[in-house]
């Protein structure tokens, strides 16, 4: 008996989108996506937020008078939510990938359970974008932490001020020889 190449089958099923490129996604997860949503099921959701909310992976923010009263993820489960949470848990055990770095940042602040939910939501958003917009998965190669972002902004302000004031390196005290 000849086996089925699930990578090729899912690639054709989703119209040229390779979900197996996402780290942490297994064949079981892809089969669950195929059986629970299908290629046309993603068209029912206008945004990735709606898809994540349907999966019950988005927080249910209860706000009254501008004050957040609760922001817990609503109860309820389905097969796809369980599959994405399992994939997110597997991502938590990986080393040096974009999603595992995200998982570890959330786990450090909020705990492993919250990190599994947040990573599962992120996976749902990535999958929705890949399938509905027909774009390949391309993780950011370098994530800038907050202090690196601040440093870039300060450097950019300094450059603008130098250009605005028409300063030369000698005016500031830099010696270039």
CORPE-V463556 format. One record per residue. RES is the residue in one small letter. PHI is phi in degrees with one decimal (none if undefined). OMEGA is omega as a letter, one per 40 degrees, with the letter a starting at -180 (* if undefined). NEAR is the number of other ideal C-beta (glycine too) atoms within 10 Angstrom. Layout:
BEGIN
((RES;PHI;OMEGA;NEAR) (RES;PHI;OMEGA;NEAR))
END
This chain:
BEGIN
((x;none;a;2) (x;-95.0;a;4) (x;-81.6;i;5) (x;-98.6;i;7) (x;-82.2;a;10) (x;-65.5;i;16) (x;-60.8;a;14) (x;-71.2;i;11) (x;-63.0;i;14) (x;-70.0;i;19) (x;-60.6;i;17) (x;-72.9;a;12) (x;-62.2;a;17) (x;-96.4;i;20) (x;68.6;i;9) (x;88.9;i;9) (x;-108.6;a;22) (x;-98.1;a;15) (x;-71.2;a;21) (x;-72.5;i;17) (x;-71.3;a;15) (x;-75.3;a;20) (x;-66.5;i;15) (x;93.8;i;21) (x;-82.0;i;23) (x;-106.0;i;14) (x;-62.7;i;13) (x;-62.8;i;12) (x;-65.6;i;22) (x;-64.7;i;24) (x;-62.7;i;14) (x;-65.4;i;20) (x;-61.8;a;25) (x;-62.7;a;17) (x;-81.3;a;11) (x;-84.4;a;14) (x;-113.3;a;19) (x;78.6;a;13) (x;-71.4;a;15) (x;-88.6;a;7) (x;-66.3;a;15) (x;-70.3;a;19) (x;-72.3;a;10) (x;-73.0;a;10) (x;-105.7;a;17) (x;-71.9;a;9) (x;-132.0;i;12) (x;-67.4;i;20) (x;-63.0;i;14) (x;-65.6;i;13) (x;-64.7;i;25) (x;-65.2;i;23) (x;-67.9;i;17) (x;-62.6;i;17) (x;-76.3;a;23) (x;62.2;i;16) (x;-110.9;i;24) (x;-91.2;i;19) (x;-65.6;i;16) (x;-94.5;a;12) (x;-77.8;i;10) (x;-106.5;a;11) (x;-121.6;i;10) (x;-136.0;i;8) (x;65.0;i;5) (x;80.7;a;5) (x;-106.3;i;7) (x;-77.4;a;10) (x;-87.1;a;9) (x;-156.7;i;10) (x;-143.4;i;10) (x;-83.5;i;10) (x;-74.7;a;17) (x;-64.7;i;10) (x;-72.5;a;7) (x;120.3;a;8) (x;-148.5;i;10) (x;-146.8;a;13) (x;-62.2;a;11) (x;-68.6;i;22) (x;-62.0;i;22) (x;-63.0;a;13) (x;-63.4;a;22) (x;-69.4;i;28) (x;-66.8;i;20) (x;-64.9;i;17) (x;-64.6;i;25) (x;-65.5;i;24) (x;-64.7;i;17) (x;-66.1;i;19) (x;-63.1;i;26) (x;-61.8;i;19) (x;-93.1;i;9) (x;-78.7;i;15) (x;-120.5;i;7) (x;54.7;i;6) (x;-124.3;a;14) (x;-60.1;a;19) (x;-70.7;i;22) (x;-70.4;i;18) (x;-64.5;i;16) (x;-60.2;a;19) (x;-57.4;a;25) (x;-68.0;i;17) (x;-64.3;i;14) (x;-70.0;a;19) (x;-63.3;i;17) (x;-64.2;a;10) (x;-82.8;a;10) (x;-118.3;a;12) (x;103.7;a;10) (x;-66.5;a;14) (x;-61.9;i;12) (x;-66.5;i;13) (x;-67.2;i;22) (x;-63.5;i;22) (x;-64.5;a;22) (x;-65.6;a;21) (x;-71.2;i;27) (x;-63.2;i;25) (x;-63.5;i;25) (x;-62.4;i;21) (x;-61.5;i;24) (x;-60.8;i;24) (x;-66.0;i;17) (x;-62.7;a;19) (x;-64.2;i;27) (x;-60.4;a;20) (x;-64.0;a;17) (x;-63.7;a;20) (x;-78.7;a;22) (x;-76.6;a;17) (x;-100.9;i;10) (x;55.7;i;11) (x;-112.5;i;11) (x;-75.8;i;9) (x;-78.3;i;17) (x;-136.8;a;9) (x;-68.6;i;14) (x;-62.7;a;8) (x;-75.7;a;6) (x;-134.9;i;6) (x;-96.4;i;11) (x;-91.9;i;11) (x;-78.4;a;9) (x;-57.0;a;7) (x;-67.6;i;8) (x;-70.4;i;11) (x;-65.0;i;10) (x;-61.9;a;11) (x;-61.5;i;12) (x;-63.4;i;11) (x;-65.1;i;10) (x;-63.8;i;10) (x;-61.3;i;10) (x;-65.0;i;10) (x;-62.9;i;10) (x;-62.5;i;10) (x;-61.0;i;10) (x;-64.5;i;10) (x;-65.6;i;10) (x;-62.6;i;14) (x;-67.5;a;9) (x;-67.1;a;8) (x;-86.4;i;9) (x;53.3;i;7) (x;-83.0;i;12) (x;-112.3;a;9) (x;-54.4;a;10) (x;-68.5;i;9) (x;-65.6;a;10) (x;-85.6;i;9) (x;112.8;i;6) (x;-82.5;i;9) (x;-101.4;i;6) (x;-114.8;a;6) (x;-119.9;*;2))
END
